[in-house]
Amino acid sequence: MTTIITNKPIAVDSLDHKHPYGVINDNNSAFQYIMEVKNYFKNNKISVLDLGCAGGQIIVDHHNLDDFAVGLEGSSNVLNGAGKHNWEQYYNKNLFLCDITEPFTCLQDSNETINFDYIQMWEVLEHIPENKLSILLKNIANHLSNDGLFCGSIATYVCPSGTHVSIFNKDKWKQIFKDNGFEMTEYIFKTLPRQDLLPHLTPNYRNGFVFTARKI
């Protein structure tokens, strides 16, 4: 049994909770992407944490492949979104409500903190206020195995909804990661979980980038 210890299950002060869009519309996954991640880890049963998981389809797909998979989402609006069926089946089993910008702990039956092989964040980091990035990255460091990977995407443009609150260039993001114990490098996979993220794989794409990070 998996337990999430948090004093703040819902990010009530988040713009994405107050004015939900992605959290109710996003429920993306891609089998080729999941298999590429698994192949990196020699196709073994892996442990995966998805932060800002929205509808949770990636987590459900990993779970159906016998991986240990956990998704955390900060807005309760997700319960009536595109992944409603996933949350109805896996709520408090594989999918949990949790404000990831506050300290949290993922525990296993043994009451030990779970160290994940792979942590992912797709189209989330730019939504996190700058003054909360250190707490978020500390949460990630606390739950990532020493040889694990942290991958995701970061948008670098102003969103019409105003929910992109940390809009920095790649060099600043690298420094933020370094200051919090991570080395950010180029994305190592050829596939992504969402078709609309594909431009991020283009080196000169100006609206964002994808990354791989490891603990220093």
Secondary structure as GFF3:
##gff-version 3
##sequence-region A 1 216
A	DSSP	beta_strand	3	6	.	.	.	ID=ss1
A	DSSP	alpha_helix	15	18	.	.	.	ID=ss2
A	DSSP	alpha_helix	22	25	.	.	.	ID=ss3
A	DSSP	alpha_helix	31	40	.	.	.	ID=ss4
A	DSSP	beta_strand	47	51	.	.	.	ID=ss5
A	DSSP	alpha_helix	57	64	.	.	.	ID=ss6
A	DSSP	beta_strand	68	73	.	.	.	ID=ss7
A	DSSP	three_ten_helix	76	80	.	.	.	ID=ss8
A	DSSP	alpha_helix	84	90	.	.	.	ID=ss9
A	DSSP	beta_strand	95	97	.	.	.	ID=ss10
A	DSSP	beta_strand	104	107	.	.	.	ID=ss11
A	DSSP	beta_strand	116	121	.	.	.	ID=ss12
A	DSSP	three_ten_helix	125	127	.	.	.	ID=ss13
A	DSSP	three_ten_helix	130	132	.	.	.	ID=ss14
A	DSSP	alpha_helix	133	143	.	.	.	ID=ss15
A	DSSP	beta_strand	144	155	.	.	.	ID=ss16
A	DSSP	alpha_helix	170	179	.	.	.	ID=ss17
A	DSSP	beta_strand	182	186	.	.	.	ID=ss18
A	DSSP	three_ten_helix	195	201	.	.	.	ID=ss19
A	DSSP	beta_strand	208	215	.	.	.	ID=ss20
###
